Amino acid sequence: MARVILIGLIALVALLALLYFRPRRDTDSEQVALLARELALRPGMVAAEVGAGDGKFAFLLARKFDGALSMYVTELDPKLVASMQGGRPPNVTVLEGAAGNARLPAACCDVVYLRRVFHHFTEPGSMNASLFRAIRPGGTIAVIDRPAGLSFNLISFQLRGPRNRWGHGISIASVSDELRAAGFQVARVISWPDRNYCVIGKKPKT
């Protein structure tokens, strides 16, 4: 009987995984257009993606503006950093970040966005402070992430970092509180494709 129950639980978890990770209709190109619209990106601005992974999304965004949008991308993994260096568009600067510091130049950006990486921060206080320094007065930060739901945590659980990151996700309230603690003003929260949300904050002009 116990074996049957165990097999049933394994099957349930596998089903939840399949449902969660099934292909979505929203493509990177569509989300690039959504991000550009929601953050009012325009030629001549400087943007940054923190935790850019392989850089695919950031490169699409950079190319959308035909080189008229300057970009920084940061990533912790040296191998990914090296890979991005080899394939980056000319208007993109690739930087190797650290756990507690995005290593972006001070006041370099009009916009900084993070896609499903905020919940991975093991040193959120110092990291958020570095993001605040990197954004110009009046600039924007956008945190795209997923709620810390029970079903997803059962599939992909992480026991590291602050307690509000003990699942593979983070609540809107936690993101908002951390942004405010860093000095940002939370402007709005919008829904995002793939069951994500986007918290948009502003750095005060003075």
C-alpha positions as CSV (number, residue, x, y, z in Angstrom):
1,M,0.0,0.0,0.0
2,A,2.8,2.4,0.9
3,R,4.5,1.7,-2.4
4,V,1.3,2.5,-4.3
5,I,0.9,5.8,-2.4
6,L,4.6,6.7,-3.1
7,I,4.2,5.9,-6.8
8,G,1.0,8.1,-6.9
9,L,2.8,11.0,-5.3
10,I,5.7,10.7,-7.8
11,A,3.2,10.7,-10.6
12,L,1.4,13.7,-9.2
13,V,4.7,15.7,-8.9
14,A,5.7,14.7,-12.5
15,L,2.3,15.8,-13.8
16,L,2.6,19.2,-12.0
17,A,6.1,19.6,-13.6
18,L,4.7,18.9,-17.1
19,L,1.9,21.3,-16.6
20,Y,4.1,24.0,-15.3
21,F,6.9,23.6,-17.9
22,R,4.6,23.1,-20.9
23,P,5.4,25.3,-23.9
24,R,3.9,28.8,-23.6
25,R,2.4,30.8,-26.5
26,D,4.3,33.9,-25.5
27,T,7.7,34.2,-27.3
28,D,10.8,36.1,-26.3
29,S,10.1,38.6,-29.1
30,E,6.6,39.3,-27.8
31,Q,8.0,39.8,-24.3
32,V,10.7,42.1,-25.6
33,A,7.9,44.3,-27.2
34,L,6.0,44.2,-23.9
35,L,9.0,45.2,-21.9
36,A,9.9,48.1,-24.3
37,R,6.3,49.4,-24.1
38,E,5.8,49.1,-20.3
39,L,9.2,50.7,-19.6
40,A,8.8,53.4,-22.3
41,L,12.1,52.5,-23.8
42,R,13.2,54.7,-26.7
43,P,16.4,55.4,-28.7
44,G,19.1,57.2,-26.9
45,M,18.4,55.5,-23.5
46,V,20.7,53.2,-21.6
47,A,19.2,49.9,-20.2
48,A,20.7,46.9,-18.4
49,E,19.6,43.3,-17.8
50,V,21.0,41.9,-14.6
51,G,21.4,38.1,-14.6
52,A,21.1,37.9,-18.4
53,G,21.9,34.2,-18.7
54,D,22.9,33.5,-22.3
55,G,21.9,37.1,-23.3
56,K,19.4,36.0,-25.8
57,F,16.6,38.2,-24.5
58,A,18.8,41.3,-24.0
59,F,20.3,40.9,-27.5
60,L,16.8,40.8,-29.0
61,L,16.0,44.0,-27.1
62,A,19.2,45.7,-28.2
63,R,18.5,44.8,-31.9
64,K,14.9,46.0,-31.7
65,F,16.2,49.6,-31.5
66,D,18.8,49.1,-34.4
67,G,21.7,50.0,-32.1
68,A,20.1,53.2,-30.8
69,L,19.5,51.7,-27.3
70,S,22.8,51.2,-25.4
71,M,22.7,48.2,-23.1
72,Y,24.7,46.5,-20.3
73,V,24.2,42.8,-19.5
74,T,25.5,41.2,-16.3
75,E,25.9,37.5,-15.4
76,L,27.5,35.6,-12.6
77,D,28.6,32.6,-14.6
78,P,32.0,33.3,-16.3
79,K,31.3,30.8,-19.1
80,L,28.1,32.6,-20.0
81,V,29.9,35.9,-19.8
82,A,32.5,34.7,-22.2
83,S,29.9,33.3,-24.5
84,M,28.0,36.6,-24.6
85,Q,31.2,38.5,-25.3
86,G,31.5,36.5,-28.5
87,G,28.0,37.1,-29.8
88,R,26.9,40.5,-28.5
89,P,25.6,43.3,-30.7
90,P,27.9,46.3,-30.9
91,N,25.6,48.4,-28.6
92,V,25.9,45.9,-25.7
93,T,28.5,45.8,-23.0
94,V,28.9,42.5,-21.1
95,L,30.0,42.6,-17.4
96,E,30.6,39.8,-14.9
97,G,28.5,40.4,-11.8
98,A,28.9,39.2,-8.2
99,A,26.5,37.8,-5.7
100,G,26.1,41.1,-3.8
101,N,27.0,43.6,-6.6
102,A,25.7,43.9,-10.2
103,R,29.0,45.7,-10.9
104,L,27.3,48.3,-13.1
105,P,28.9,51.7,-13.3
106,A,27.3,54.4,-11.1
107,A,24.4,56.3,-12.6
108,C,24.9,54.4,-15.9
109,C,21.3,53.4,-16.7
110,D,17.9,54.9,-17.3
111,V,16.3,51.4,-16.9
112,V,17.4,48.2,-15.2
113,Y,15.4,45.1,-15.5
114,L,15.7,41.6,-14.0
115,R,14.0,38.5,-15.4
116,R,13.3,35.7,-12.9
117,V,16.6,36.2,-11.0
118,F,15.5,38.4,-8.1
119,H,14.5,35.3,-6.1
120,H,18.0,33.9,-6.5
121,F,19.7,36.8,-4.7
122,T,21.6,35.5,-1.7
123,E,22.7,39.0,-0.6
124,P,19.7,41.1,-1.6
125,G,20.5,44.1,0.5
126,S,23.9,44.8,-1.1
127,M,22.7,43.7,-4.5
128,N,19.7,46.1,-4.4
129,A,21.9,48.9,-3.2
130,S,24.2,48.4,-6.2
131,L,21.2,48.5,-8.5
132,F,20.1,51.8,-6.9
133,R,23.5,53.3,-7.5
134,A,23.5,52.2,-11.1
135,I,20.2,53.9,-12.0
136,R,20.1,57.6,-12.7
137,P,17.8,59.8,-10.7
138,G,14.2,59.4,-12.1
139,G,15.2,56.1,-13.7
140,T,13.3,52.8,-13.5
141,I,13.8,49.3,-12.2
142,A,11.6,46.4,-13.3
143,V,11.6,43.1,-11.4
144,I,10.0,40.2,-13.3
145,D,9.5,37.1,-11.2
146,R,7.2,34.3,-10.2
147,P,5.2,33.8,-7.0
148,A,6.6,31.3,-4.5
149,G,3.8,28.8,-5.0
150,L,3.7,25.5,-3.1
151,S,3.4,23.3,-6.3
152,F,6.4,24.8,-7.9
153,N,8.4,24.6,-4.6
154,L,7.8,20.9,-4.5
155,I,9.4,20.5,-7.9
156,S,12.3,23.0,-7.5
157,F,13.1,23.9,-4.0
158,Q,16.1,25.9,-2.9
159,L,17.4,26.1,0.7
160,R,19.7,29.1,0.4
161,G,19.7,32.9,0.9
162,P,17.1,34.8,3.1
163,R,14.1,32.9,4.3
164,N,11.8,34.6,1.7
165,R,13.8,32.9,-1.0
166,W,13.4,29.3,0.3
167,G,11.3,28.5,-2.6
168,H,11.9,28.9,-6.4
169,G,10.1,32.3,-6.4
170,I,9.3,35.3,-4.3
171,S,6.2,37.2,-3.3
172,I,5.2,40.6,-4.8
173,A,5.2,41.9,-1.2
174,S,8.8,40.8,-0.6
175,V,10.0,42.3,-3.8
176,S,8.2,45.6,-3.1
177,D,9.5,45.8,0.5
178,E,13.1,45.2,-0.7
179,L,12.9,47.8,-3.4
180,R,11.6,50.4,-0.9
181,A,14.3,49.5,1.5
182,A,16.9,50.2,-1.2
183,G,15.4,53.6,-1.8
184,F,13.0,53.0,-4.8
185,Q,9.4,54.0,-4.9
186,V,7.1,51.2,-6.1
187,A,5.1,52.7,-9.0
188,R,2.9,49.7,-10.1
189,V,2.6,46.0,-10.4
190,I,1.5,44.3,-13.6
191,S,0.8,40.7,-14.7
192,W,3.4,39.1,-16.9
193,P,3.3,36.1,-19.3
194,D,4.2,32.6,-18.0
195,R,2.4,33.2,-14.7
196,N,4.9,35.9,-13.7
197,Y,4.4,39.4,-12.4
198,C,6.4,42.6,-12.9
199,V,7.1,45.1,-10.1
200,I,8.1,48.5,-11.5
201,G,9.9,51.0,-9.3
202,K,11.3,54.5,-9.7
203,K,14.4,56.1,-8.3
204,P,13.5,59.5,-6.9
205,K,14.7,62.4,-9.0
206,T,16.4,64.1,-6.0
